């Protein structure tokens, strides 16, 4: 749980003053998901880090995202197998090591408008995706 005092106006003023007094190893501009992730990574490596954000943390694009960590299924249609494999690896890292307390599998339905023609097309894509997921050490889904 976050200490409410750590997020108070007084604590903010003190943090800004401390940032201005010394030299930082890393200054991250932007408090969205990428900026916060970069700041966390640098801090866990022992670097002194400052993070500045124009508004509030995760209030811009991060606040409007779908909050889904996908494994690159949509890139199969473009035949970008390397990107699919990378997305699956990254998803696996989040699920197993980096944030298992924050990330969980969410089932979804893939709507088909033309069942007769789309089912074999989408089904074969999902089968290929599942094979790639299993090869990368993560679980896949169930094809329709």
N, C-alpha and C positions, 0 to 999 in steps of 0.2 A: 504494500500500500504506500502511496506517495504521502510524504509528510506535508500537510497543508501549509506549514510555516515556510517550507522550501519554495513554495510558489507564491509567496506574499509579495506585495509591492516593495516592502523593505528588503527582502532577500534579493529581489530583482535589482534594486539599486546597488546593493552590496556586490552582486555578481558583476554588474557592469563596471563598477569602480575597480574591482579586482582585475578584470580583463584589461582595463586601460593602464594599469600600473606596470604590468610585466610583459614579457615577450611570450607569445604562444607558439607552439610547434605547428598547430593547425588552426585556421579560422575557417569555419564552415558558414557560408552564406546561404540561408534557406533552411527552414525548420520543417520541411515536408518529410515524407518517408525516406527519400534518398539522402537528404541532408542529415537527418537524425541518425540514419544507419551509418553514414560516413563518420559522424561525430562519435558514435558508440564504438565503431571499429577502431578509430584512432585512440580513443581513451582506453580501451581494453589492451591496447599495445603499449600503454605507458606514456603516451604523448599528452602534453597539455593542450587542451582543446577549448576553443570558444565557438559558440554557435549564435548567430544573429538571425533574426527573422523580422520582417517588416510588420507582420501582424501577430497572429498567435500560432503556436505550433500546430501543424497539421490542419490549418484552417483553409488553405488554398485548394489546390488540386487533390491533395491527399484526403481532404474531407469529402470530396465528391467521387472518389473512386468506388469501384464495385466491392472492394475489400476481399477480392478473390485472388488467390495465388493459383494460377493455372499452370498446367504442365506443357503448354504449347500445342495442344490438339489442333488449333486453328491453322498452325503453320504447315500441317501435313498437306493441306490442299494446295499449297504453293510448292510442295515437294522440297521444303527446306528442312531436311532431315537433321542437319547439324544443329539448327536452332531448336528443333523439337528435343533432341538429346540434351542440349544445354538446359532448356527449361525443365526437363524432367530431373536432371541432376540437382538444379537449384531448388526445385520443389521438394525433392528428397532430403536435401540438407535442412530445409526449414522444418519439415515434418519430424525428422529423426534427431537432429542435434541443436539447431539454432533456436527454434521457437516451438517446440512441441506443445508448450502450454498455451500458445496463441493460435496455432494452425491446426485445423482438423479437416478431414475429408468431408465434402458436402456432396451428396448425390444430386444429380440433375437429370432432367429429361431433355432429349434432343427432339424438337418437334419436326415432323415430316409433313410437307404439304402434298407430295406426290409419292405415296407409300410404295407403289410398285417399282418406280424407277429410283427413288432415293434410298430405299432400304438397303439394297446391295452396295451402293456407292458409299453411304455413310457407315454401314456395318463393316465393310472391308477396311475403311479408314480407322475405325475404332479398334478392330482386331490388330491392325498394324501398330497402332498407338499402344495398345496393351502389350504387344510383344516387345516394343521398345522400352516400355515402362518396366517390365519384368527384367529385361536385360540390364537395365540401369540399377536394379535392386529396389525399385519401388513398385507398389501395387497399381494395377490399372483399374478400369471399370468393366462393366458388363455390356457387351454389344446388344443392340436391339435385335 
